[in-house]
Amino acid sequence: MGSASATTLSDAAAAPHAGAGPLGGRFADLATSGRKALVCYVTAGHPDPTRSLDLLRELQEAGADVVEVGVPFSDPMADGPVIQRSSQVALEHGMTLGQTLELVERARLEIPVVLFSYLNPLLTGGPDLLERAARAGAHGILVTDLPVGADPDREAWLGGGPLDFVRLVAPTTPAGRMAEIGRHGRGFVYLISRMGVTGERAELPPELPATVSRLRGATDLPICVGFGISRPEDAAAVARLADGVVVGSAIVRAAGESVAAAGALVRALRRAMDGH
């Protein structure tokens, strides 16, 4: 991490280039065809290392456009009970950051992969972590507990590396702050649909259209909405507002039943988003 201190955050990470790389290319292709991105989250090593590999491949086959691969962590404070439990299960199977990268490499997916992690596991990976992740087949990185401006050196390290640094925006974020986050992100912006932890919800927040509109006015990056989206009809509704839909807990829950169940859910989400 020491080399990052020689580079300012604004120099290394402030210029978004959504069109560069596999993530930007995926969103551009989808926009050309009038479709929206289905972004699927799973925890590496859940429900076990063998089925985790099968799951990644099944998500691609079922219609995912981007896969977020969660690095198991012992204290996932931003996550609800389903993803917390999946992280614990993965850790019990001995899943580590290094094994997460091996999993991504073995999967050899043809769609973009975003490494999804809390900061602490990344700090154990060493200064060459981003290069190793890129070699393994990751295209982006999202850090749940590193807000813009919180740690300029580490943000410069992440933003100046070979992976698109995907940033989070909360629904309560003011427009000026949204613009700042957009300037320091790449690939897409992840809009949290509601405050609180991840997890399935019975309905979408009524203020979501207005929040998406405010964010649309603050950044040119593609906007993906996540947190609480679990049903095909909700995914379709969000797809009418945003450039992509992120589904996590519902897929993780289904994966706990079987890889086939997770694949069936993703197919249903894809059909609903495509208007079928």
Kinemage of the C-alpha trace (Angstrom):
@kinemage 1
@onewidth
@group {chain A} dominant
@subgroup {mainchain}
@vectorlist {calphas} color= white
{ca met a 1} P 0.000 0.000 0.000
{ca gly a 2} L 2.950 2.285 0.498
{ca ser a 3} L 3.331 3.185 -3.155
{ca ala a 4} L -0.171 4.685 -3.196
{ca ser a 5} L 0.922 7.556 -0.986
{ca ala a 6} L 2.870 9.071 -3.859
{ca thr a 7} L -0.312 9.414 -5.905
{ca thr a 8} L -3.240 11.614 -5.011
{ca leu a 9} L -6.752 10.257 -5.034
{ca ser a 10} L -7.827 12.817 -7.583
{ca asp a 11} L -5.023 11.838 -9.944
{ca ala a 12} L -5.427 8.087 -9.659
{ca ala a 13} L -9.133 7.562 -9.302
{ca ala a 14} L -11.145 10.604 -10.233
{ca ala a 15} L -11.546 10.120 -13.977
{ca pro a 16} L -14.372 7.666 -14.746
{ca his a 17} L -14.115 5.705 -17.941
{ca ala a 18} L -17.194 3.511 -18.056
{ca gly a 19} L -16.482 2.619 -21.673
{ca ala a 20} L -13.072 1.120 -20.928
{ca gly a 21} L -12.689 -2.539 -20.061
{ca pro a 22} L -15.124 -5.463 -19.849
{ca leu a 23} L -17.517 -3.779 -17.409
{ca gly a 24} L -17.972 -0.688 -19.543
{ca gly a 25} L -18.185 -2.833 -22.636
{ca arg a 26} L -20.917 -4.971 -21.129
{ca phe a 27} L -23.044 -1.969 -20.239
{ca ala a 28} L -22.470 -0.427 -23.661
{ca asp a 29} L -23.545 -3.626 -25.421
{ca leu a 30} L -26.652 -3.892 -23.261
{ca ala a 31} L -27.576 -0.260 -23.896
{ca thr a 32} L -27.247 -0.825 -27.643
{ca ser a 33} L -29.674 -3.729 -27.461
{ca gly a 34} L -32.075 -1.921 -25.127
{ca arg a 35} L -31.511 -4.308 -22.231
{ca lys a 36} L -30.483 -3.818 -18.600
{ca ala a 37} L -27.728 -5.560 -16.650
{ca leu a 38} L -28.547 -8.351 -14.228
{ca val a 39} L -25.812 -8.261 -11.579
{ca cys a 40} L -25.750 -11.366 -9.396
{ca tyr a 41} L -23.991 -11.576 -6.026
{ca val a 42} L -22.727 -14.821 -4.480
{ca thr a 43} L -20.340 -15.528 -1.629
{ca ala a 44} L -17.164 -17.385 -2.607
{ca gly a 45} L -17.122 -20.847 -1.049
{ca his a 46} L -20.880 -21.020 -0.389
{ca pro a 47} L -22.608 -23.424 -0.111
{ca asp a 48} L -19.253 -25.210 -0.360
{ca pro a 49} L -16.150 -24.739 -2.532
{ca thr a 50} L -17.185 -27.317 -5.146
{ca arg a 51} L -20.732 -26.082 -5.604
{ca ser a 52} L -19.506 -22.495 -5.476
{ca leu a 53} L -17.629 -23.116 -8.723
{ca asp a 54} L -20.681 -24.760 -10.275
{ca leu a 55} L -22.790 -21.816 -9.107
{ca leu a 56} L -20.640 -19.203 -10.835
{ca arg a 57} L -20.890 -21.066 -14.118
{ca glu a 58} L -24.635 -21.569 -13.683
{ca leu a 59} L -25.191 -17.848 -13.090
{ca gln a 60} L -23.536 -17.084 -16.415
{ca glu a 61} L -25.552 -19.768 -18.175
{ca ala a 62} L -28.784 -18.510 -16.601
{ca gly a 63} L -28.376 -14.969 -17.902
{ca ala a 64} L -26.267 -12.933 -15.462
{ca asp a 65} L -24.459 -10.017 -17.096
{ca val a 66} L -22.074 -9.335 -14.207
{ca val a 67} L -21.182 -11.506 -11.217
{ca glu a 68} L -20.165 -10.062 -7.857
{ca val a 69} L -18.045 -12.567 -5.962
{ca gly a 70} L -18.079 -11.853 -2.242
{ca val a 71} L -14.919 -12.429 -0.217
{ca pro a 72} L -15.962 -14.189 3.036
{ca phe a 73} L -15.447 -12.020 6.104
{ca ser a 74} L -15.979 -12.706 9.790
{ca asp a 75} L -17.741 -9.406 10.531
{ca pro a 76} L -19.925 -8.448 7.534
{ca met a 77} L -21.758 -5.577 9.217
{ca ala a 78} L -23.480 -4.263 6.084
{ca asp a 79} L -25.035 -7.615 5.266
{ca gly a 80} L -28.267 -9.173 6.431
{ca pro a 81} L -28.645 -12.652 7.936
{ca val a 82} L -28.651 -14.597 4.652
{ca ile a 83} L -25.329 -13.253 3.394
{ca gln a 84} L -23.859 -13.224 6.908
{ca arg a 85} L -24.631 -16.913 7.198
{ca ser a 86} L -23.191 -17.660 3.753
{ca ser a 87} L -19.965 -15.906 4.749
{ca gln a 88} L -19.758 -17.947 7.945
{ca val a 89} L -20.357 -21.176 6.028
{ca ala a 90} L -17.632 -20.281 3.546
{ca leu a 91} L -15.183 -19.498 6.349
{ca glu a 92} L -15.998 -22.829 7.985
{ca his a 93} L -15.017 -24.460 4.699
{ca gly a 94} L -11.679 -22.638 4.940
{ca met a 95} L -12.362 -20.118 2.183
{ca thr a 96} L -9.793 -17.304 2.025
{ca leu a 97} L -9.080 -14.326 -0.195
{ca gly a 98} L -6.471 -16.362 -2.067
{ca gln a 99} L -8.930 -19.204 -2.595
{ca thr a 100} L -11.526 -16.705 -3.776
{ca leu a 101} L -9.147 -15.606 -6.513
{ca glu a 102} L -8.466 -19.260 -7.366
{ca leu a 103} L -12.225 -19.829 -7.627
{ca val a 104} L -12.602 -16.922 -10.057
{ca glu a 105} L -9.678 -18.212 -12.098
{ca arg a 106} L -11.071 -21.739 -12.272
{ca ala a 107} L -14.530 -20.512 -13.282
{ca arg a 108} L -13.170 -18.802 -16.419
{ca leu a 109} L -16.345 -16.777 -16.859
{ca glu a 110} L -16.995 -14.898 -20.076
{ca ile a 111} L -18.883 -12.124 -18.265
{ca pro a 112} L -17.331 -9.426 -16.046
{ca val a 113} L -16.513 -10.356 -12.455
{ca val a 114} L -16.488 -7.824 -9.604
{ca leu a 115} L -14.637 -8.732 -6.427
{ca phe a 116} L -16.897 -7.677 -3.544
{ca ser a 117} L -15.195 -7.236 -0.184
{ca tyr a 118} L -14.807 -5.420 3.087
{ca leu a 119} L -11.508 -3.587 3.418
{ca asn a 120} L -9.797 -5.799 6.000
{ca pro a 121} L -9.519 -8.930 3.822
{ca leu a 122} L -8.016 -6.839 1.009
{ca leu a 123} L -5.363 -5.423 3.316
{ca thr a 124} L -4.119 -8.955 3.994
{ca gly a 125} L -3.608 -9.519 0.271
{ca gly a 126} L -0.504 -7.379 -0.117
{ca pro a 127} L 0.335 -4.558 -2.529
{ca asp a 128} L 0.071 -6.812 -5.590
{ca leu a 129} L -3.454 -7.987 -4.768
{ca leu a 130} L -5.147 -6.009 -7.544
{ca glu a 131} L -2.768 -7.333 -10.187
{ca arg a 132} L -3.285 -10.894 -8.934
{ca ala a 133} L -7.046 -10.432 -8.988
{ca ala a 134} L -6.897 -9.129 -12.554
{ca arg a 135} L -4.791 -12.100 -13.627
{ca ala a 136} L -7.320 -14.430 -12.000
{ca gly a 137} L -10.130 -12.950 -14.096
{ca ala a 138} L -11.620 -10.158 -11.987
{ca his a 139} L -12.540 -6.919 -13.750
{ca gly a 140} L -13.814 -4.734 -10.921
{ca ile a 141} L -13.609 -4.299 -7.174
{ca leu a 142} L -16.167 -2.976 -4.698
{ca val a 143} L -15.293 -2.218 -1.070
{ca thr a 144} L -18.309 -1.932 1.199
{ca asp a 145} L -16.682 0.029 4.027
{ca leu a 146} L -14.507 2.606 2.246
{ca pro a 147} L -16.494 5.803 1.586
{ca val a 148} L -15.060 8.420 -0.757
{ca gly a 149} L -12.513 10.538 1.103
{ca ala a 150} L -12.192 8.145 4.062
{ca asp a 151} L -8.677 6.943 3.211
{ca pro a 152} L -7.165 8.733 0.180
{ca asp a 153} L -4.060 6.527 0.007
{ca arg a 154} L -6.006 3.289 -0.133
{ca glu a 155} L -8.578 4.793 -2.464
{ca ala a 156} L -5.764 5.857 -4.793
{ca trp a 157} L -4.350 2.328 -4.669
{ca leu a 158} L -7.711 0.828 -5.556
{ca gly a 159} L -8.616 3.495 -8.111
{ca gly a 160} L -5.243 3.417 -9.821
{ca gly a 161} L -5.081 -0.342 -10.261
{ca pro a 162} L -6.137 -2.621 -13.109
{ca leu a 163} L -9.669 -3.189 -11.748
{ca asp a 164} L -12.633 -0.846 -12.132
{ca phe a 165} L -13.243 0.633 -8.667
{ca val a 166} L -17.020 0.495 -8.199
{ca arg a 167} L -18.345 2.973 -5.624
{ca leu a 168} L -21.461 2.877 -3.465
{ca val a 169} L -24.081 5.625 -3.173
{ca ala a 170} L -26.690 5.733 -0.387
{ca pro a 171} L -30.245 7.008 -0.931
{ca thr a 172} L -29.593 9.847 1.520
{ca thr a 173} L -26.491 11.080 -0.331
{ca pro a 174} L -26.757 14.751 -1.416
{ca ala a 175} L -26.407 15.516 -5.131
{ca gly a 176} L -22.987 17.153 -4.715
{ca arg a 177} L -21.656 14.135 -2.886
{ca met a 178} L -23.148 11.872 -5.569
{ca ala a 179} L -21.164 13.763 -8.195
{ca glu a 180} L -17.980 13.387 -6.157
{ca ile a 181} L -18.540 9.638 -5.813
{ca gly a 182} L -19.179 9.367 -9.543
{ca arg a 183} L -15.901 11.150 -10.327
{ca his a 184} L -13.998 8.647 -8.183
{ca gly a 185} L -15.649 5.531 -9.603
{ca arg a 186} L -15.333 3.354 -12.658
{ca gly a 187} L -17.406 0.645 -14.302
{ca phe a 188} L -20.734 1.564 -12.703
{ca val a 189} L -22.193 3.150 -9.573
{ca tyr a 190} L -23.910 0.865 -7.069
{ca leu a 191} L -26.962 2.659 -5.666
{ca ile a 192} L -28.168 1.235 -2.365
{ca ser a 193} L -31.958 1.263 -2.645
{ca arg a 194} L -32.575 1.723 1.078
{ca met a 195} L -30.699 2.268 4.314
{ca gly a 196} L -29.859 -0.715 6.500
{ca val a 197} L -28.339 -4.081 5.699
{ca thr a 198} L -28.712 -6.310 2.665
{ca gly a 199} L -31.656 -8.672 2.491
{ca glu a 200} L -34.912 -9.455 0.754
{ca arg a 201} L -37.784 -6.960 1.114
{ca ala a 202} L -41.506 -7.118 0.385
{ca glu a 203} L -41.576 -3.907 -1.632
{ca leu a 204} L -39.357 -1.297 -3.230
{ca pro a 205} L -38.876 2.066 -1.506
{ca pro a 206} L -41.296 4.654 -2.941
{ca glu a 207} L -38.555 7.282 -3.208
{ca leu a 208} L -36.360 5.103 -5.445
{ca pro a 209} L -37.328 6.770 -8.773
{ca ala a 210} L -36.414 10.184 -7.398
{ca thr a 211} L -33.128 8.878 -6.005
{ca val a 212} L -32.164 7.332 -9.339
{ca ser a 213} L -33.052 10.571 -11.079
{ca arg a 214} L -30.824 12.602 -8.731
{ca leu a 215} L -27.940 10.208 -9.286
{ca arg a 216} L -28.501 10.251 -13.055
{ca gly a 217} L -28.027 14.006 -12.946
{ca ala a 218} L -24.770 13.654 -11.013
{ca thr a 219} L -22.840 11.046 -13.019
{ca asp a 220} L -22.534 9.571 -16.495
{ca leu a 221} L -21.593 6.158 -15.123
{ca pro a 222} L -24.137 3.327 -15.451
{ca ile a 223} L -26.338 3.019 -12.360
{ca cys a 224} L -27.078 -0.332 -10.755
{ca val a 225} L -29.560 -0.612 -7.902
{ca gly a 226} L -29.282 -3.226 -5.163
{ca phe a 227} L -30.364 -4.092 -1.585
{ca gly a 228} L -33.752 -5.721 -1.082
{ca ile a 229} L -34.498 -6.829 -4.653
{ca ser a 230} L -35.575 -10.460 -4.687
{ca arg a 231} L -38.639 -10.979 -6.893
{ca pro a 232} L -38.768 -10.946 -10.693
{ca glu a 233} L -41.424 -8.223 -10.704
{ca asp a 234} L -39.261 -5.990 -8.528
{ca ala a 235} L -36.246 -6.578 -10.765
{ca ala a 236} L -38.351 -5.588 -13.771
{ca ala a 237} L -39.522 -2.408 -12.025
{ca val a 238} L -35.972 -1.393 -11.104
{ca ala a 239} L -34.759 -2.181 -14.626
{ca arg a 240} L -37.166 0.453 -15.942
{ca leu a 241} L -35.386 3.045 -13.783
{ca ala a 242} L -31.716 2.059 -13.773
{ca asp a 243} L -29.054 0.533 -16.009
{ca gly a 244} L -28.737 -2.578 -13.901
{ca val a 245} L -30.289 -4.587 -11.084
{ca val a 246} L -28.255 -6.212 -8.302
{ca val a 247} L -29.684 -9.313 -6.629
{ca gly a 248} L -27.798 -10.949 -3.776
{ca ser a 249} L -29.616 -12.389 -0.765
{ca ala a 250} L -32.329 -14.107 -2.802
{ca ile a 251} L -29.712 -15.847 -4.976
{ca val a 252} L -27.599 -16.801 -1.963
{ca arg a 253} L -30.691 -18.224 -0.266
{ca ala a 254} L -31.570 -20.236 -3.362
{ca ala a 255} L -27.972 -21.456 -3.682
{ca gly a 256} L -28.281 -22.842 -0.171
{ca glu a 257} L -31.002 -25.119 -1.558
{ca ser a 258} L -29.208 -26.059 -4.764
{ca val a 259} L -27.286 -24.650 -7.700
{ca ala a 260} L -30.289 -25.461 -9.880
{ca ala a 261} L -32.596 -23.401 -7.654
{ca ala a 262} L -30.275 -20.405 -7.933
{ca gly a 263} L -30.153 -20.814 -11.698
{ca ala a 264} L -33.945 -21.007 -11.894
{ca leu a 265} L -34.265 -17.747 -9.945
{ca val a 266} L -31.765 -15.965 -12.182
{ca arg a 267} L -33.625 -17.158 -15.283
{ca ala a 268} L -36.880 -15.821 -13.839
{ca leu a 269} L -35.240 -12.484 -13.054
{ca arg a 270} L -33.784 -12.288 -16.554
{ca arg a 271} L -37.124 -13.048 -18.205
{ca ala a 272} L -38.895 -10.418 -16.141
{ca met a 273} L -36.257 -7.778 -16.866
{ca asp a 274} L -36.468 -8.542 -20.586
{ca gly a 275} L -40.270 -8.243 -20.509
{ca his a 276} L -40.977 -11.903 -21.258
